[in-house]
Amino acid sequence: MLWSDPENTPPKELRDAQKMMRRAGVLLALAMVVAMLAVGIR
């Protein structure tokens, strides 16, 4: 699973999907923290 070969680089769609998944994960984590704070405040 090494990307040393030039023709073996992941396609742009895969990289964009990984970026979107990472962003969604960060948003999900932030949402969970906000929900925990909201529940703790109430």
Secondary structure, 3 states (H helix, E strand, C coil): CCCCCHHHCCCHHHHHHHHHHHHHHHHHHHHHHHHHHHHHHC
